[in-house]
Amino acid sequence: MAAKKNLTENIIDENMIIHGDIKFKGKTVLCGKVEGTISGDNLHVSETGILQGDATVTEMICHGRITGNIHSLSLSIGSKASVSGGICTGNLEIQSGANMDCTISKNKEQTKNIVPVTPPSSAKAGALVSLAFQNKDVVNIFFKEAAHNKILVDLHKDISIGKQIMSVYGEKGCGKTYICRALESRLVGTHKTIYLSNPVGSIKDILQRIARELKLDIAHEGKQADVLSSIKSSIAKNHHPVVLLLDEAEKMYPATLEGILKYLSKLYKVNTGHIQLVLFGDAGFKNQMETFCSHYQIEQEHHYELPPLTEEETKKYIEYRLEAADLSNNLGTLSNLPINTVKYIYAASNGIIGIINSLVVQAFQRASASNSSVVLPKHVPGDNNIRTFISTASHYMGFSTASR
């Protein structure tokens, strides 16, 4: 490794760029840039340091930028750091202000050596819980205790037996996107899935997005009829079922929804390549769908209504998300929510998952900031704050509203 050495300390200078893997002993201070993996003992990433690759070290302090997976027995992340990837550690400290886009798991070999004595800082508790409730790994965090799992199983069955148009309705933040993305994951290998979130635009815009997902060479200025014809030819030629998943379908213009139902329903043929539609929308979208399907005599073969969580499901859901993130050793007694606190969260959220997520994060931050060893009902934001949480609930669902 091209670096200055001072007995046990290596320094990768600010002006250095290293392409390749590094193994070291002792301590290494990264001030420059490394594009590759790093493994060794004690790694210190300074504010100017950049690592684009995985790190496997005994201890790490990060004040710079890391894009990759971190495996470390002990990890401290500074307020100016930016980390994107997966973290596996036995002891984690995160300062307020750090930019984190990570999944966190526990280094099980170090579990026996971790003995929380005092409540974590509010910055650490808030960061840990916020990351846990913004986890984008749908397959591993999908909650199977409520109606979500039954709807997922039934939708998968409907698609497998060839039903054409299905829809899921529910309040904003109730977990429709979880079902949508989990369904997409289940269909891998058997169906070509096209996921469109926030499907705003004309019918031509939507058709062009479908064509791009099918890797068709379509000119942007091409006629709508030509785009539709190309989609039809591609589906018939490949004899491969295509499932179109439309998330936040209530945002579609009425004319666009009309076109989707009118044109794409004509592409359906059971024994050849065909397209199936699954639409996810709010409660008001149900009436719109029924009106259009009735007008064009299109059979909506199955629709499902996703209810909010019950109080008992809310309790199980919160426990499940904290357990899935494996936070008990980092949060200590804070990870145990009294039943009265759960009741308060349920009452304030009405069982809407997106709001539950927001309230849990805020409650943990407040409890930790007051040095409380337990999250109490008083730490849960009151009714005056609920409207703010409703408007930001989608942020805590762990999904972007931008199209892929």
N, C-alpha and C positions, 0 to 999 in steps of 0.2 A: 504494500500500500504506500503510495507516494504521500508521505505526511511527515511533519516534524515530530521527533520523539524526545520525550523528556522522562526517561526511565519508564514509569508505568503509564504515562499520559501521552496520547496521540492527538494531534490537532490537524484536522482537515481544514485548511485555510479558506477564508471567505472567497478568495479568487480561484479556488480549485473546483473542477468538475470531474468526477470520477464515474466512468461507465464500467460497470462490472460489480461482482460480488466481493464483499469485504469480510474477513474474519480477523478478530483482534483479541488481545488479552489486556487486562488492566482497564484503563479508562480511555475513552475516545471522545473528543469534543468535535462535533460537526458544525462548522461555520460556513462551509461551502455547500456544494450540491453533489448528491450521490444518486445515480440511476442504477439501482441494483439492490441486492439483499445485503443486510448487515447482521452479523452474529458475533457475540462476544460477551464481555462482562458488564461494564458500566458505560452507558452511552448518554451523552449530554448533547442535545440538539439546541443550539443557540438560536436567537431570534432571526439570524440570517441563514440558518441551516435549512436545507431542503433535502428530504429523502423521498424518492419515488421508487418504492419497493418495500418488501417486508423486512421487519426487524425481529430478531430473536436474541434477547439479551437478559442478563440477570436483573439489572436495574436500569431504569431510563428516566431522565428528566427532559421534557420537551417544551421549548419555548418557540420553536420554529414551525415548519410545515412538513407534514407527513401524509403521503398518499400510499396506503398499503396496510397490511395487517401487522399488528404488534403483539408479540408474545413476550411477556416480561413478568418476573416474579413481583416486581414493584414498579409502579408507573406514576409519575407526577406530571401533570399537564398544566402549563402556565397560562396566564390570562390572555397572552397575545398569540398563543399557539393555534394552529389549524390542523385538525386530524380528520382524515377521511378513510374509512376502512373498518376492519374488525379489530377488537381489542380482547385479548385473553390475558388476565392478570390476577394475581392473588391479593394485591393491595393497590388501590387506585385513589389518587387525589386529583381533583379537577378544580382549578381556580375560576372564579367568576370572570366571564368575558371570553373564555376559550370558545373557538368555533369548532363544534363537534358534529360530524355526520357519520356515526359509528354504530355498530352493534357490539355489545359488551357481554363477555362470558367469563366465568371464574376459572382460574387455574386450580384445579382440584387438588394438585399435589401440595399446594400451600394452604389449604383450608384449615388444617389443624394448627397452623402458626398464626392465624388471624384471630385476635381477641379484641373486639371493639370495646373500648372502655368508656369513651364519651361520645355523645351524639356528634355526627359529622357536621361540618360547616354548612350553612344554608346554601352556599354556592355549590358545594359538592353534592349535597342531597338533591338540590334542584336539578343539577346537571344529570345526575345518575337517573333519577326518576323520569325526567323529561326525555332522555334518550330511550329509556325503557318503553315509554308510551308513544314514541315516534318511530319505533322499529318498523322497518319496511318489509321485513321477512315474513310475508303473509303465510307461507306454508307452515312455519314453525310457531307462529303466534295466533293462529286461527282458533277462536274460542268455540268449543264444541258442545258447551253445556246448554245453550239457548236455542231459539228457533233457527238461528243462522245455519247450523249444521244440517238440520232437516231440509231446509230450503236448498242448500248446496247439493245434498244427496239427490233430492227430487229433480233439480234442474239437470244434473248430470245424467240421470236416468231418462228424462224427457229428450235430451239431445241424443242420447245413445239409441233411442228407439225411433228417432227421426222426426220429432215434432218441430214445427216450423217457427212459430212465434210465441215467445214466452216473455213475461215481464215480472219485475219485482218492484213493489212500491213500499215506501216507508219515509218517515220524517228525516230531515237533513241531520246527518251525524249518527244515524241509528246503526250503521254498519253495512250498508249496501255495497260499498266499494270493497270491503273485506271479502264478501261473497263473490263479487265479480272477479277479483284477482285470484281468489282461491279456485274458482271454476276454471279460469284460464290455465292455471297450473295443472289441474286434473286432466285437461283435454290434450296436453302435450303428448304427441306421438300418435294420437288417433284422429285429431282434427286440426285443420289450419285455423288458428284463432286470430281475429283482428280486434284489438281493443282500442276504442276511441273514447277518450274522456273529454268532457266539455264540448259536445259536438255542435258548436255554433257555426253557422254558415249556410249557404244555399245547398240544395240537393246536389248540384254539380260539385261543390266543394267537398261534400261528404263522399261522393262517388270517386273523386280524384284521390282522396285519402285512402279509400279502399283499394283503388288500383295500384297506388304506390306500395301498400302493404303486400299486394300480390305480385310485386316486382314487375308491373307492366310498364311499358314505355309509352307514356301518355303525355302529349303536349299540353301545357297549361291552358293554351287557348283553344284546345280541342272542343268539339261540340259535345254536349251532354249525351246525346244519343250514341255517339261514337264511343264514349267512355263506358257507357252501360253495355254496349255490344261487346267491347273488349273484355269486360268483367265476365259477361255471360260465356264467351268463348273459352276463356281461361278456365273457368270452373268446369265446364263440360269436358274440356280436353283432359284435365288432370284427374277427373273422376274422384276428387278428394273433397270430402265435406268441409265447408267453410262456416265457421260460427262468428257472427258479428256481435261483439259485446259493446253496447252503447251505454256508457256510464254518464250520470247526470243528464239523462235524456230529456228532462223537463226544460233544459236550456235550448232545445232545438226550436227553430222557428216552426210555426204550424205548417207552412208550405213545405218545409224540409221533411218533417215527420210524415206528411201526406205522401210526398214523393218516395220516401224510404219504404213505406208500407205498400204503396201501389206498384212501384217498379221491382223492388227486390223480391217481393212475394211471388212474382211471376217467374223468378229464376229457380223456384223450388221444384225438384223432381226427386222422388225417393230413390229410384234405382240408378240414378246417374249422379254426377257431381252436383251438389246443391248448396244453397246458402240458408242458414238458420239464424234467426234474430233473437237476441236476449237484451231487453231494454230495462235499465235501472233508473227509476225516477221517484220524485216525491209523491205525496198523497194526491196532490192536485193533478198530476200527470195521468192518473188512472182514468179520470173522466175524459180527458183528451183522447187517450188510446181507445176507449170504448166507443167514442163518437166516430172516429175515423174508421175503425174496424167495421162498425155497423154500416157506415155510409158506403164503403167499398166492398162490403160483403166478404170481409177477410176474417177467417176464424182465428181468434187469439186462443190458442189451444190450452194455455195454462198461465195463470197469473197468481202471484204470491204476495201476501202482505206481511212485511217484517215488523213485528211489534217491538216496542222498547223492552229493555230488560226488566224483570221483576226485581224486587228488593233482594231476594235470595240469589238471583243470577248476578246482580250487581256485586254482591259480596264475593261470589266465586270468581267473577271476572277480574276484579281488582287483585285478588290473591293470585290468580293465574298469571296475570301480566307481570307482577313483581317476581313470582317464582320463575317464570320463563326467562326473565333477565338475570336471575340468580343474584339478587341484590342483598340477601339477608346478611351476608358477612360484611358488607360495606355500609349498610344502614343500621345494623344492630336492632335494638328494640323498636326503632322507628318503623320497621317493616311489618310490625304487628298492629293492625288497625282494630281498635275497639269497635264492637258492634254498633254503639251509638254514633260513632263517626261515620260508619258505612250507611246507617240510616239517614244521616244528615246529607251525605253525598247523594244518596238515592232521591231524597225529597227535593234537593236543589236541582238535580239533573233530569228528573222524570224518567230515568232509565235510559237516556240517550247516550250512547257510548262516547261520542265525540266530546260531550260536555263532562261526562264522568272523567275522561282522561285529563281534561283541563283542570278540573277541580282537584283531582288527586295531586297533580304536579304542584299547584299553588298551596295545597294543604301541607305537603311535605316541606316546601320551602319555608312556610310560616312557622311550622313546628320546630324545624331545625334552627331557624333564626332566633327563636325564643328559648333555645337550649332545652326544649322539652324532649323527654325520652320517649314520648308517645304522641301520635297525631290525634288531637282531640277535636270534638265538634267545633270548638271556637276557632280552630285553624282553617276550617273550610270557608271559603268566601261566601258571603251572604247573598240574598236575593238581588241586592243592588248591582252585583257584579255579573249576574247570570246572563244578561243580554250581551255583554261583552264576550262572554265565553261562547255563546251561541254563534256569534259572528266569526269566531276564530276556531270553531270546533273542528273544521276540516283539516286545520294545520296539525292537530293532535291525533287525527286518524292515521297519520303516517303516510299520506299520499299527496302527490302534487296534482293540481287540477289541470296542469298543462298536458297536452296530448303527447303521446310517445313519438 
